[in-house]
C-alpha cells in the first residue's frame, strides 16, 4: 500500500510536458546558436552606426565579418533547421499555435536578449 501511495505522489509531483517536441528542439537549437545570434545582432547594430557615420570602410569590414558568420556550415545548418521547425510550430498567420510553446519560446528569447546586451 505504501508503495502505491509513494508512486501516486511521485507521479503527481512530475510536471506535465509543457511544450511540443518541435518547440523543445527549436529552443535547444536557439540555445546552441545563442552566441552566434548575439554576435550577429551586435554586428548589425555596428553596421547601422557605421552607415550613419558614413564610414564605408568600417561598413565593408563589418559586413565581411557578418558574411563569414553566415558561411559557417554548422551555423547555416542549424539556422536552416530552425526555419523548418518554425514552420511546424507556427500557423498560417505566423503565430505560434500552442500557447505553452509561445510562452516558453518568448521567455527564452527575452532572456537571451538581455544576456546578449
N, C-alpha and C positions, 0 to 999 in steps of 0.2 A: 504494500500500500504506500509506504513512504517513497519507494522508487517512482511510483506513478505520480505522486504529488510533486516530487522533485522534477520529473520530466515535464509535467504541465507548467510548472513555474519557469523552467528553463525555456520552454517554447514561447511562453507569454512574454518573456523578457527579450527574446530575439527580435530585433527590428525587422519589419517587413521590407521587402525590396521596394525602394522608393522610386528609382529611375529605371528606364528601359535599358536593355543591353546595348543598344545603339548609342544611347546617351552616355552610358558608362565608358564605352570605347572612345567616344568623342572627347569626353573630359580627360581621359587618360592621355590621349594624343596631344591635347592642348597643354596639359601639364608638361609633357615631354618637350613640346615646342616652345614653352614659355620664354626661355632665354632668347631664342631666335626672334620670336614675335616682339619681344621687348626691344631688342636691338633694331629691328625694322621700324618700329614706332618712333624710336629716338632718331633714326636716320631720316625718316620722313619729316619730322619736325625740324631737324637741322637743314634739310634741303629747302624747306619753305623759308626759313630765316635767311639762308644764303641767297635765295632768289629775291627776297625783299631788299637785301643789301646790295643787289646787283653784282654779286661775286660769282661770276660764271665759272672761274677756275675751281672754286670750292664746290659749286653745284655739281660740276662734272666729276670731281673726286668722290663726293658723297653718293652720287648715282652709281658710280662704278662699284663702290663698296656694297650698295644695296643689291646691285645685279649679281655680285659674287655670292651673296647670301642666297639669292633666288636660284642660282645654278647648283647649289649643293644637292646632290642626288637624294640623300636621306631626307632632307628638309622638303624637297619637292614631292617625294613620295608620300610623306606624312600629310602634307597640305592637300594633296590630291585625295587621300583617304578621308580627310576632314570634309572635303566637298561632297564626297559620296554619302558620308554619314549625315551631313546637314540636310541633304535631300530626303533621307529616310525619316528624320525626326521633325521636319517641318511640313506644314501643309502647303497647299497651292498658294495661299496668301502670304507665305513666308514666315508665318508664326509657328512657334514650337507647339506641336499637337498636345503633348502630355503636360499638364500643369506642374507635375513634380519634376519633369525634365527641365522645364523652363526655370523653375525655382533654383534647381541645383546648378544649371549652366550659368545662369545670371549671377548667382553668388560667386561661382568660380571666376567669372570674368571680372567682377568688381574687385575681388581680392588680388587677382593678377595685375590689374591696372594700378592699384596702389603699391604693390610690390615693385613694379617697374619704375615708378616715379622715384 
